[in-house]
Amino acid sequence: MESTQLSIFVAFSAGLLSFVSPCVLPLVPSFITYITGLTFEDITSNMEKRKVRFITITNSLAFIGGFTFIFVLLGGSATFIGQAFITYQDVVRKVGGILIILFGLYIMGVINLKFLSAEKKIHIEDKPAGYVGSFLVGIAFAAGWTPCVGPILGSILLYASTTGSVAKGMGLLAVYSLGLGLPFFISAIAINTFLTTFKIISRHMKWITVVSGAFLIIIGVIIFTDSLTLLTSWFQRYGIGWSVDL
């Protein structure tokens, strides 16, 4: 497993953890009804199933496209800033690793970081009609990222800033968006299954936050100690990996 492949795994896993976070998972049905303009009864009923599915799929893709657009731009910006401090890259890497570890401890509830507790949401009272409206809601969703998921996004941005390539930074955030958007899309087209699954997942939300925090701490330690190359060499030694080019 090369470092690029491991980076893809990290970014996609971070997206999945963002989706199952307490900030996003319980709001998925509300987001689906809001961006489609359909009632909950419309989505869950068997009436005009084909039409409802088409509206759900197209608007969900527009919504996902909106937040992916913002995240990819953020990824490119983070890497560009990282390149500007190329002389101090070792310091930037260590500071980034420490911040990611702190983010992990915050998610686990071990420490309280007040600057992450302030809500910064963008509210759209009336969604503009059509797919453009769903795209704009996706942009607002990304721009108004809620605090308890912010550390995961911030960690991936810090990670992207150390890649040394704007294209790679944008690619990492595209993969992160895929990790977040794919389960959202599946949930939108299978809402009844999602509701059943959500009841099971919600019982284990505490452990999900612990796993998310531990995940960030591990990534923070890897970045701080510059052990990514060492780790990928270990994977290659035991033949673990796959062929993916970014």
Secondary structure, DSSP 4 states (H G I P E B T S, - for coil): --HHHHHHHHHHHHHHHHHTSTTTGGGHHHHHHHHH---HHHHHSSTTHHHHHHHHHHHHHHHHHHHHHHHHHHHHHHHHHHHHTGGGHHHHHHHHHHHHHHHHHHHTTSS--GGGTS------SSPPSHHHHHHHHHHHHHHT--TTTHHHHHHHHHHHHTSS-HHHHHHHHHHHHHHHHHHHHHHHHTHHHHHHHHHHHHTTHHHHHHHHHHHHHHHHHHHHTT-HHHHHHHHHHTT-------
